[in-house]
Amino acid sequence: MFMLALVRTSRGFVSHSPKTSVALWNTVRTSRPAALRSAPGPLFMSTTSSELEELQQKIAQKGDEIRGLKADGISKDDLGPHIAELLALKAQLPQEDQPAPAPEKKKKPAKQPQNQKKKAATPAEPEDESALRLSRLAKVNAIRDAGVEPFAYTYDVTHTSAQVADLYPEGTLENGEEDETANIAVAGRIMTRRVFGKLAFFTLQDESGTIQLQFDKNRLGDTFKQLKDWTDGGDIVGVRGTVRRTDKGELTIYAQEWTMLTKAALPLPDKYHGLRDVTKRYRERQVDLIVNPNVRDTFRKRAMIQSKMRRILDDLGFLEIETPVLHSQSGGAEAKPFETYHNSMDMDLTLRIATELHLKRLIIGGFERVYELGRIFRNEGISTRHNPEFTSIELYQAYADYDDMMDLTEHLVCNIADEVCGGLTLPYGDYTVSLERPWRRVTMHDIVKEEIPDFDFDVNDPESLPQAKEAAIQAGVFGVEGLKSVGEVLNTCFEELCEPKLIQPTFVIDYPVEVSPLAKPHRSKSGLVERFELFAVGREHANSFSELTDPVDQRERFEAQAAKKAAGDEEACDVDEDFLQALEQGMPPTGGLGIGIDRLVMLLTNAPSIRDVIAFPLLKPDLSKP
């Protein structure tokens, strides 16, 4: 014999031996339908415990019935017999299972002064999740004991919830009318569950939306009791039936049969507490997607954005060609790489920080329009706009320059926004962003001049470096003391003073050569390069060059970068001899463009953080878990 333990849940009591939940799960996992076992029998209970559990189920069912009658507005006189029946059932409980006597009524406190505020009522805490889990796992055994598999293999779905709504628009069925010829099968997750005696109403959610389900004991017969006993919120079920519109006008599947497809061991977040912890939302994204339709919409739009991006480029004659993720040395950007090691080749490697150099080698090889949309890895800090792994698209077009890339950027973003968002005027936080073309184009020199009108940053006058630093400090830009050129000071002033204010889409063009090691020298402005970055809502979204094709100039810039790295700059790149050798084969005039997909999705979905648009962002381990 063993002691019998009772766990109280919202559906009554579940009896089980006082062992760990792991042991219970092992028993559940290895259980099989009764027809497959030689000696079937009830699990975790003796005859006495079976009778007790049956009594508790009756009490719970009667309680549900009473709550349903109250919701329907039953009178006190008519409700009386039901209350008496519930009390009679409770009287049959063993003494230790009787509810504790009600505490003596306390005297009413003296009436408070009117100006004294009452404390707000504290909502009840959600029921212990471990107890609910044990209850659900016990139901798995009950389902299998009845010869039913609680984790189905397939289900023949005929319609989604949205398709049902399209088939029966407003006016198709009158309130209370049923289409008895319909034979609709839907499947999805139970989001809400209401049982009223011989009737039950569930809300079912599939990928396309939600629809109400109605279950009637007179129609379902014995399976109605199984529906009440076996199902919980979060379970995945299949339902086949007719279609009706309720007396209140809600489109409903009127069930003729139902099937348990997946029994959920864990409950959904309750209505009051929900899934409020932001980190928990990112860590348990699957639950976030289940309970927050707007999150599902964000990732659906992300998929549409990437698909539309590819379609536009494919239609323009670009080819998507994949390039390596593992590099023998980092290059193509200024960023600290992740480092790894290949055992069998005995090689130190890095994860790519850009796809640039390999795509350019494809241009050298004869492809005139190439791109890659893929994952990039940079060992940098995390913020609302930075994640160590992110998605970008880089494209290169022979016989084009950065002016062509500005036109292409406008074409891509506007066409994507029009299809995904339905227009070119977008809300973003407290702002309204207009993507109507043409977008503003302004040089870095001129936009900094707007913020520091009393000093002219001349990138060709190294003697003015002290004055440039002093002007920056006077404008509130600090950390410029160690910079080595006027161009670097100009770039820092832009990032600190101008970038946060660029809300409407703006191309900032003509950057100092010191901060652009892969761009072609400006054809008419000494000390600058033909480069632009696209800014909107205060952050960068795209970066583009007229690509550097002179191998001698490129080597000098690589060597300058290598010197910075040797001096301790972890983001500077090395000299890439393989790329320089390829460049000496001859590269046609080329325009290059990189767009951050995550930031573009943020802009088009009004998402405040990059983690809101990455399905599973990198997070620190949850130390609260064992």
C-alpha positions in Angstrom: 0.0 0.0 0.0 1.0 3.6 -0.4 -0.3 6.9 0.9 -2.8 8.7 -1.3 -2.0 12.3 -2.1 -4.6 14.8 -3.4 -3.7 17.8 -5.5 -6.3 20.5 -5.8 -6.7 22.1 -9.2 -9.3 24.3 -10.9 -11.0 21.0 -12.1 -11.2 19.3 -8.7 -8.8 16.9 -7.1 -6.3 14.6 -8.8 -5.0 11.6 -6.8 -1.4 10.4 -7.1 1.3 8.8 -5.0 3.6 11.3 -3.3 6.5 10.8 -5.7 8.2 13.4 -7.8 6.7 14.8 -11.0 9.5 13.2 -12.9 8.4 9.7 -11.9 4.8 10.6 -12.8 5.9 11.8 -16.2 7.8 8.6 -16.8 4.7 6.6 -16.0 2.6 8.8 -18.3 5.2 8.6 -21.1 5.4 4.8 -21.0 1.6 4.4 -20.7 -0.3 3.0 -23.7 -3.9 2.5 -24.6 -5.7 -0.1 -22.5 -6.1 -2.3 -25.6 -2.3 -2.7 -25.9 -1.7 -3.7 -22.3 -2.2 -7.2 -20.9 -3.3 -6.1 -17.5 -5.0 -2.7 -17.7 -6.1 -1.0 -14.6 -6.5 2.4 -13.0 -3.3 4.4 -12.4 -2.2 5.8 -9.0 -5.4 4.9 -7.2 -7.2 2.1 -5.3 -10.9 1.4 -5.4 -11.5 3.9 -2.6 -9.5 6.6 -4.3 -11.5 6.0 -7.5 -14.7 6.6 -5.7 -13.3 9.7 -4.1 -12.1 11.1 -7.4 -15.5 10.3 -9.0 -17.1 12.3 -6.1 -14.7 15.2 -6.6 -15.4 15.2 -10.3 -19.2 15.4 -9.6 -18.6 18.3 -7.2 -16.5 20.1 -9.8 -19.0 19.5 -12.6 -21.9 20.6 -10.4 -19.9 23.8 -9.5 -19.3 24.4 -13.2 -23.0 24.0 -13.9 -24.0 26.4 -11.1 -21.6 29.0 -12.4 -23.0 28.6 -15.9 -26.6 29.0 -14.6 -25.6 32.2 -12.8 -24.0 33.5 -15.9 -27.3 32.8 -17.7 -29.2 34.9 -15.1 -31.1 32.1 -13.3 -33.3 33.3 -10.4 -32.4 32.5 -6.8 -35.4 30.3 -6.3 -34.5 28.2 -9.3 -30.9 28.0 -8.3 -31.8 26.7 -4.8 -32.1 23.0 -5.7 -28.8 23.0 -7.5 -27.1 24.5 -4.5 -28.7 21.9 -2.2 -27.4 19.1 -4.6 -23.9 20.5 -4.4 -24.0 20.7 -0.6 -25.3 17.1 -0.5 -22.3 16.0 -2.6 -19.8 17.8 -0.4 -21.3 16.2 2.7 -20.2 12.8 1.3 -16.5 13.8 1.5 -14.3 12.2 4.2 -13.9 14.5 7.2 -10.4 15.5 6.2 -11.6 16.6 2.8 -14.3 18.8 4.1 -13.7 22.4 3.7 -12.5 24.3 6.8 -15.3 25.9 8.7 -16.0 29.5 7.8 -14.2 32.0 10.2 -16.3 33.9 12.6 -17.7 37.1 11.3 -15.7 40.0 12.4 -17.3 43.2 13.6 -17.4 45.8 10.9 -14.6 48.3 11.4 -15.5 51.9 12.1 -16.4 53.8 9.0 -13.3 55.5 7.5 -13.3 59.2 6.8 -14.3 60.0 3.2 -10.9 61.4 2.4 -9.1 58.2 3.4 -8.4 56.0 0.3 -9.3 52.3 0.4 -6.6 49.9 -0.6 -7.1 48.3 -4.0 -8.1 44.7 -4.0 -5.2 42.4 -4.8 -6.1 39.9 -7.6 -5.7 36.3 -6.7 -2.5 34.6 -7.5 -2.5 32.1 -10.4 -2.9 28.5 -9.4 0.4 26.6 -8.9 1.7 25.6 -12.3 3.2 22.3 -11.0 -0.1 21.2 -9.7 -1.8 22.0 -13.0 0.9 20.1 -14.8 0.3 17.0 -12.6 -3.4 17.3 -13.2 -2.8 17.4 -17.0 -0.4 14.5 -17.0 -2.9 12.4 -15.1 -5.4 13.2 -17.8 -3.0 11.9 -20.4 -3.2 8.5 -18.6 -7.0 8.7 -18.4 -7.2 9.3 -22.1 -4.9 6.4 -22.8 -6.9 4.2 -20.4 -9.9 4.9 -22.6 -8.0 3.6 -25.6 -7.4 7.0 -27.2 -4.0 8.4 -28.1 -3.6 11.9 -26.7 -0.9 12.8 -29.2 -2.4 12.3 -32.6 -0.5 11.7 -35.8 -2.6 13.6 -38.3 -6.0 15.3 -38.8 -7.9 16.1 -41.9 -8.5 19.9 -41.8 -10.9 21.3 -44.4 -10.9 25.0 -43.5 -9.0 27.6 -41.4 -10.9 29.9 -39.1 -10.4 32.7 -41.6 -11.7 30.6 -44.5 -14.9 29.8 -42.5 -15.4 33.5 -41.9 -15.0 34.2 -45.6 -17.5 31.5 -46.4 -20.1 33.0 -44.0 -19.8 36.8 -44.1 -22.2 39.0 -42.2 -25.7 38.5 -43.5 -25.2 34.9 -44.8 -26.7 33.4 -41.7 -29.3 35.0 -39.5 -28.8 35.0 -35.7 -29.8 31.6 -34.5 -29.6 30.0 -38.0 -27.6 26.9 -38.8 -26.2 25.6 -42.1 -27.0 21.9 -41.6 -25.4 21.0 -44.9 -22.0 22.2 -43.9 -19.3 19.7 -43.1 -16.4 21.8 -41.8 -13.3 20.4 -40.0 -11.0 22.9 -38.1 -8.0 22.3 -35.8 -6.2 24.5 -33.4 -5.5 25.4 -29.8 -8.1 25.9 -27.1 -7.8 29.5 -25.9 -10.9 29.8 -23.8 -13.1 27.1 -22.4 -16.6 27.6 -20.9 -18.8 24.7 -19.8 -22.5 25.2 -18.8 -24.0 21.9 -17.9 -25.0 20.2 -21.2 -23.4 23.0 -23.3 -19.8 24.1 -23.8 -18.3 26.9 -25.8 -14.6 27.0 -26.7 -12.5 29.5 -28.5 -10.2 27.8 -31.0 -7.1 29.6 -32.4 -5.3 28.6 -35.6 -2.7 30.5 -37.6 -5.3 32.5 -39.4 -7.3 33.7 -36.3 -10.0 32.4 -33.9 -13.4 30.9 -34.2 -16.0 29.8 -31.6 -16.9 26.1 -31.1 -20.1 24.9 -29.6 -20.6 21.5 -28.0 -23.9 20.0 -27.1 -24.4 16.8 -25.0 -27.5 15.9 -27.0 -25.4 15.9 -30.2 -22.1 14.5 -29.0 -23.5 11.8 -26.6 -20.9 10.1 -24.4 -18.0 12.1 -25.9 -19.3 15.2 -24.3 -18.3 13.9 -20.9 -14.9 13.1 -22.2 -14.7 16.6 -23.7 -15.3 18.1 -20.2 -13.1 15.7 -18.4 -10.1 15.6 -20.7 -9.7 19.1 -22.2 -8.0 22.2 -20.8 -7.0 25.5 -22.2 -3.9 25.2 -24.4 -4.8 21.7 -25.7 -4.9 21.2 -29.5 -8.1 19.7 -30.8 -9.8 18.9 -34.1 -13.5 19.6 -34.5 -15.9 18.6 -37.3 -19.4 20.0 -37.6 -22.0 22.3 -39.1 -21.9 26.1 -39.0 -24.3 28.3 -37.2 -24.6 31.9 -36.0 -25.5 32.1 -32.3 -28.4 34.2 -31.0 -25.8 36.9 -30.2 -24.5 36.8 -33.8 -21.2 35.0 -33.4 -20.1 32.6 -36.1 -19.7 29.1 -34.6 -18.7 25.6 -35.5 -21.5 23.4 -34.1 -19.6 20.2 -33.3 -20.7 16.8 -34.4 -17.4 15.2 -33.3 -14.2 16.2 -31.7 -10.6 14.7 -31.5 -7.9 15.3 -29.0 -4.8 16.1 -31.1 -2.2 17.2 -28.5 -2.7 17.2 -24.7 -0.8 20.2 -23.4 1.1 19.5 -20.2 1.5 23.2 -19.3 -1.2 25.8 -19.0 -1.3 29.1 -20.9 -0.7 32.3 -19.0 -3.8 33.4 -17.1 -5.8 36.4 -18.3 -4.8 38.7 -15.4 -1.1 38.0 -15.1 -0.5 37.1 -18.8 3.0 37.1 -20.2 4.2 40.5 -19.1 7.9 39.9 -18.3 9.6 41.1 -21.5 12.6 38.7 -21.1 10.3 35.8 -20.5 8.5 36.7 -23.7 11.8 36.5 -25.6 12.9 33.3 -23.8 9.5 31.5 -24.2 8.7 32.9 -27.7 6.4 30.0 -28.4 4.1 31.1 -25.6 4.4 34.8 -26.7 3.3 33.8 -30.2 0.3 31.8 -28.8 -1.1 34.5 -26.6 -0.1 37.7 -28.5 -1.6 37.9 -32.0 0.4 41.1 -32.7 3.7 39.2 -32.2 2.6 36.6 -34.8 1.7 39.5 -37.1 5.2 40.9 -36.7 6.9 37.7 -37.8 4.4 37.2 -40.6 5.4 40.6 -41.9 9.0 39.9 -41.5 8.7 36.8 -43.7 6.8 38.9 -46.3 9.5 41.6 -46.2 12.3 39.2 -46.9 10.2 37.4 -49.6 9.4 40.7 -51.3 13.0 41.8 -51.1 14.1 38.7 -53.0 11.4 38.9 -55.6 12.2 42.5 -56.5 15.9 41.8 -56.8 15.3 38.6 -58.8 13.0 40.5 -61.2 15.9 43.1 -61.6 18.2 40.3 -62.7 20.1 39.8 -59.5 21.3 36.3 -58.5 21.4 35.2 -54.9 24.6 33.2 -54.3 25.6 31.9 -50.8 29.1 32.7 -49.4 31.0 31.2 -46.5 30.1 31.7 -42.9 33.5 30.5 -41.6 36.4 32.8 -42.5 40.1 32.4 -42.0 40.2 36.1 -41.2 37.6 38.8 -40.7 36.9 41.5 -43.2 34.3 43.6 -45.0 33.4 45.7 -42.0 34.8 47.2 -38.8 33.6 44.8 -36.1 34.9 42.4 -33.5 34.3 38.8 -34.8 33.4 35.6 -33.0 36.3 33.2 -33.0 36.2 29.4 -33.4 38.5 26.5 -34.3 38.3 23.7 -36.8 39.6 20.5 -35.3 40.4 18.3 -38.3 41.9 21.2 -40.3 43.7 22.7 -37.3 42.6 26.2 -38.2 41.6 29.2 -36.2 38.4 30.7 -37.9 36.0 33.5 -37.3 32.3 33.8 -38.1 31.6 36.3 -40.8 31.1 39.9 -40.0 30.0 40.7 -43.6 29.4 39.0 -46.9 31.1 41.8 -48.8 34.5 40.5 -49.9 33.2 37.2 -51.3 30.4 38.8 -53.2 32.8 41.2 -54.8 34.9 38.3 -55.9 31.8 37.0 -57.7 31.6 40.3 -59.5 35.3 40.0 -60.5 34.4 36.5 -61.7 31.9 37.8 -64.2 28.5 38.0 -62.4 27.1 41.5 -62.9 24.4 41.5 -60.2 24.6 39.4 -57.1 23.2 39.4 -53.6 23.0 37.4 -50.4 20.4 37.7 -47.7 21.8 35.9 -44.6 23.0 35.9 -41.0 25.9 38.0 -39.8 27.7 37.6 -36.5 29.5 40.4 -34.6 30.9 40.1 -31.1 29.5 43.4 -29.9 27.2 44.8 -27.2 23.5 44.2 -27.0 21.0 47.1 -27.2 17.5 47.9 -28.6 19.2 48.2 -32.0 22.1 45.7 -31.8 22.1 41.9 -31.5 25.2 39.7 -31.9 23.6 37.8 -34.8 21.5 39.6 -37.2 20.2 39.4 -40.8 21.4 41.7 -43.6 21.2 41.8 -47.3 24.3 42.8 -49.4 24.1 43.3 -53.1 26.6 44.4 -55.8 25.8 45.7 -59.3 28.5 46.1 -61.9 28.7 49.4 -63.8 26.8 51.3 -61.1 27.7 53.8 -58.4 26.3 55.1 -55.1 23.8 57.3 -56.9 22.3 54.2 -58.5 22.3 52.5 -55.1 20.3 55.4 -53.6 17.6 55.0 -56.3 17.6 51.2 -55.8 17.2 51.6 -52.0 14.2 53.9 -52.4 12.7 51.4 -54.9 13.2 48.4 -52.6 11.9 50.0 -49.4 8.9 51.8 -50.9 7.7 48.7 -52.8 8.1 46.5 -49.7 6.3 49.1 -47.5 3.5 49.5 -50.0 2.8 45.7 -50.1 3.4 44.8 -46.5 2.0 48.0 -44.8 -0.5 49.1 -47.4 1.0 52.5 -47.9 4.0 54.8 -47.5 2.9 56.7 -44.3 3.9 54.7 -41.2 3.5 55.2 -37.5 6.6 54.7 -35.4 6.4 55.3 -31.7 5.4 59.0 -31.3 6.3 59.8 -34.9 4.7 59.6 -38.3 7.2 58.6 -41.0 6.7 59.4 -44.7 8.5 57.2 -47.2 7.2 59.3 -50.2 10.0 59.8 -52.7 12.4 61.5 -53.2 14.2 61.2 -49.8 16.4 64.0 -48.5 20.1 63.8 -49.5 22.6 65.8 -47.5 26.4 65.6 -47.0 27.8 64.8 -43.7 29.7 68.1 -43.7 26.5 70.1 -44.3 24.4 68.3 -41.7 27.1 68.7 -39.0 27.3 72.4 -40.0 23.6 72.8 -39.0 24.5 71.7 -35.5 27.9 73.5 -35.2 27.6 76.6 -37.5 30.6 78.4 -36.0 33.2 75.9 -37.2 34.0 74.4 -40.6 35.4 70.9 -40.5 38.0 70.8 -43.3 39.1 67.1 -43.7 42.0 68.3 -45.9 43.5 70.5 -43.2 45.2 68.3 -40.6 46.5 71.4 -38.8 43.0 72.3 -37.8 42.6 69.0 -35.7 42.9 70.8 -32.3 40.3 73.4 -33.2 38.0 70.6 -34.5 38.3 68.8 -31.2 37.6 72.0 -29.3 34.5 72.8 -31.4 33.2 69.3 -30.8 33.7 69.5 -27.0 32.0 72.9 -27.0 29.0 71.4 -28.8 28.8 68.7 -26.1 30.6 65.9 -28.0 33.1 64.2 -25.8 35.5 61.3 -26.3 37.2 63.0 -29.3 40.6 63.6 -27.6 42.2 60.4 -28.9 41.0 60.8 -32.5 43.7 61.2 -35.2 42.0 63.2 -38.0 39.5 65.9 -38.7 37.4 63.3 -40.6 37.1 61.1 -37.5 36.0 64.1 -35.4 33.5 65.1 -38.1 32.0 61.5 -38.1 31.8 61.5 -34.3 30.0 64.8 -34.2 27.5 63.5 -36.8 26.8 60.3 -34.8 26.3 62.3 -31.5 24.5 65.4 -32.7 22.7 64.6 -35.9 21.9 60.9 -36.2 19.3 60.8 -33.3 17.4 63.7 -35.0 17.0 62.0 -38.4 13.4 60.8 -38.1 12.3 61.0 -41.8 14.3 58.9 -44.3 17.5 60.7 -45.1 20.6 59.8 -47.2 23.7 61.1 -45.5 26.4 61.2 -48.2 30.1 61.8 -48.8 32.0 60.4 -45.7 35.6 61.0 -44.6 38.0 58.4 -46.1 39.3 57.5 -42.6 36.0 55.8 -41.7 35.3 54.1 -45.1 38.1 51.7 -46.0 36.3 50.0 -48.8 34.7 52.9 -50.7 36.0 54.6 -53.8 37.5 58.1 -53.4 35.0 60.9 -54.2 35.4 61.9 -57.9 35.4 65.6 -57.0 36.0 66.1 -53.3 39.4 65.3 -51.9 39.5 63.5 -48.5 36.0 62.1 -49.0 34.6 58.9 -50.4 31.4 58.1 -52.4 29.4 56.6 -49.6 26.0 57.0 -48.1 24.1 55.7 -45.1 20.3 55.7 -44.9 18.8 57.0 -41.6 15.3 57.0 -40.3 13.7 57.2 -36.8 17.2 58.1 -35.5 19.1 55.0 -36.6 21.0 53.6 -39.6 19.2 51.3 -42.0 21.5 51.0 -45.0 25.1 51.5 -46.1 26.4 51.9 -49.6 29.6 52.7 -51.6 30.8 53.3 -55.0 33.1 50.3 -54.5 36.9 50.7 -54.4 38.4 48.9 -57.4 42.0 50.1 -57.3 44.1 47.3 -55.7 47.0 49.6 -54.7 44.7 52.0 -52.9 42.9 49.1 -51.3 46.1 47.6 -50.0 47.1 50.9 -48.4 43.7 51.1 -46.6 44.0 47.5 -45.4 47.4 48.2 -44.0 46.1 51.3 -42.2 43.4 49.1 -40.7 45.9 46.5 -39.7 48.0 49.2 -37.9 44.9 50.2 -36.0 44.3 46.6 -35.0 47.9 46.2 -33.9 47.4 49.3 -31.7 44.5 47.6 -29.9 41.5 48.4 -32.1 39.5 45.1 -31.9 37.1 46.2 -34.7 39.8 47.0 -37.3 40.3 44.4 -40.1 43.5 42.7 -41.3 45.1 42.7 -44.8 43.1 40.2 -46.9 45.6 38.9 -49.4 43.1 36.7 -51.1 40.8 39.6 -51.8 43.7 41.8 -53.0 44.8 39.1 -55.4 41.3 38.9 -56.7 41.1 42.7 -57.1 44.2 42.6 -59.1 42.4 40.5 -61.7 40.3 43.6 -62.4 36.9 44.6 -60.9 34.4 46.6 -63.0 33.0 49.8 -61.6 30.5 48.6 -59.0 27.9 49.9 -56.7 27.3 48.1 -53.4 24.5 48.2 -50.9 23.8 46.7 -47.5 20.5 46.8 -45.7 19.8 45.7 -42.1 16.8 43.4 -42.4 16.1 43.5 -38.7 16.0 47.3 -38.5 13.9 47.5 -41.6 11.4 45.1 -40.0 11.4 47.3 -36.9 10.6 50.4 -39.0 7.8 48.7 -40.9 6.2 47.0 -37.9 6.6 49.8 -35.3 8.8 47.6 -33.1 10.8 49.5 -30.5 13.5 46.8 -30.0 15.5 44.6 -32.3 14.6 41.7 -30.0 10.9 42.2 -30.9 11.7 41.2 -34.6 14.2 38.4 -34.0 12.3 35.2 -33.2 14.8 33.8 -30.7 17.3 36.6 -29.7 20.4 35.7 -27.7 19.8 35.9 -24.0 21.8 35.2 -20.8 21.0 31.9 -19.1 18.0 31.8 -16.8 19.6 31.3 -13.5 16.3 30.8 -11.7 15.9 27.4 -13.3 17.6 24.4 -11.8 
